[in-house]
Amino acid sequence: MADIITIAAARAHLRVGTEVSDAQMGDIIAAATDAVAGFMQRPITGEGGFPDGEVPFGVIQAIKVMIVELYDNPGAPIVDEDVMRGLVGFHSRPSFA
């Protein structure tokens, strides 16, 4: 499975440098990716997910939104459900309300 968002891309998106360790950034990326997959009620890659290199732009943007929230508000990220639904709703499981 290829990285959807690399550590370098996440750093650039957040406009941070090495003050955030690779391990910490990797944890934020993983948590953001898991949150978006959970919202979509399906895996992003792998079995049942999108093929490597074919993750839709809206899903990538949703992960970036979550990265910002997890970085800025690690204890209680605030993500508007309407924003997430607008980015990934089309790609969610049919049971998605």
C-alpha positions as CSV (number, residue, x, y, z in Angstrom):
1,M,0.0,0.0,0.0
2,A,1.4,3.4,-1.0
3,D,1.3,6.3,1.3
4,I,-1.7,8.4,0.6
5,I,-0.2,11.5,2.3
6,T,3.6,11.5,2.8
7,I,5.2,13.0,5.9
8,A,6.7,15.6,3.6
9,A,3.3,16.5,2.1
10,A,1.7,16.7,5.6
11,R,4.5,19.0,6.8
12,A,4.1,21.2,3.8
13,H,0.3,21.3,4.2
14,L,0.7,22.3,7.9
15,R,3.6,24.6,7.1
16,V,5.8,23.0,9.8
17,G,9.3,21.8,9.8
18,T,11.3,19.4,11.9
19,E,9.8,20.8,15.2
20,V,7.3,17.9,14.6
21,S,9.1,14.6,14.5
22,D,8.6,12.1,11.8
23,A,7.0,9.7,14.3
24,Q,4.6,12.3,15.5
25,M,3.7,13.3,12.0
26,G,3.2,9.7,11.0
27,D,0.8,9.2,13.9
28,I,-1.2,12.3,12.9
29,I,-1.4,11.0,9.3
30,A,-2.5,7.5,10.4
31,A,-5.1,8.9,12.8
32,A,-6.4,11.3,10.1
33,T,-6.6,8.4,7.5
34,D,-8.4,6.2,10.0
35,A,-10.9,8.9,10.8
36,V,-11.7,9.5,7.2
37,A,-12.0,5.7,6.5
38,G,-14.3,5.5,9.5
39,F,-16.4,8.4,8.3
40,M,-16.7,6.7,4.9
41,Q,-17.4,3.3,6.5
42,R,-14.9,1.7,4.2
43,P,-11.2,1.3,3.8
44,I,-9.4,3.9,1.8
45,T,-6.8,1.4,0.3
46,G,-6.4,-2.3,0.3
47,E,-9.3,-4.8,0.1
48,G,-12.5,-2.9,-0.4
49,G,-10.6,0.4,-0.9
50,F,-9.3,2.4,-3.9
51,P,-6.4,1.0,-5.9
52,D,-3.0,2.5,-5.1
53,G,-2.6,5.8,-6.9
54,E,-6.4,6.1,-7.5
55,V,-7.6,7.7,-4.2
56,P,-10.1,10.4,-5.2
57,F,-9.0,14.0,-4.7
58,G,-11.9,14.6,-2.3
59,V,-10.7,11.8,0.0
60,I,-7.2,13.2,0.0
61,Q,-8.5,16.6,0.9
62,A,-10.6,15.1,3.7
63,I,-7.4,13.5,5.1
64,K,-5.7,16.9,4.9
65,V,-8.6,18.5,6.8
66,M,-8.3,15.9,9.5
67,I,-4.5,16.3,9.6
68,V,-4.9,20.0,10.4
69,E,-7.6,19.3,13.0
70,L,-5.5,16.7,14.7
71,Y,-2.5,18.9,14.7
72,D,-4.3,22.1,15.9
73,N,-6.7,20.4,18.3
74,P,-5.1,17.1,19.3
75,G,-7.4,16.6,22.3
76,A,-10.7,17.3,20.6
77,P,-10.6,17.8,16.8
78,I,-13.5,19.8,15.4
79,V,-14.5,18.7,12.0
80,D,-17.8,19.8,10.4
81,E,-19.7,16.7,9.3
82,D,-21.1,18.6,6.3
83,V,-17.6,19.4,5.1
84,M,-16.6,15.7,5.4
85,R,-19.8,14.6,3.7
86,G,-19.2,17.1,0.9
87,L,-15.6,15.7,0.3
88,V,-16.2,12.0,0.7
89,G,-19.9,11.3,0.8
90,F,-20.0,10.1,-2.8
91,H,-17.3,7.6,-2.0
92,S,-18.9,6.3,1.2
93,R,-20.6,2.9,1.6
94,P,-24.3,2.9,0.4
95,S,-25.5,2.6,4.0
96,F,-23.9,6.1,4.7
97,A,-26.7,8.4,5.9
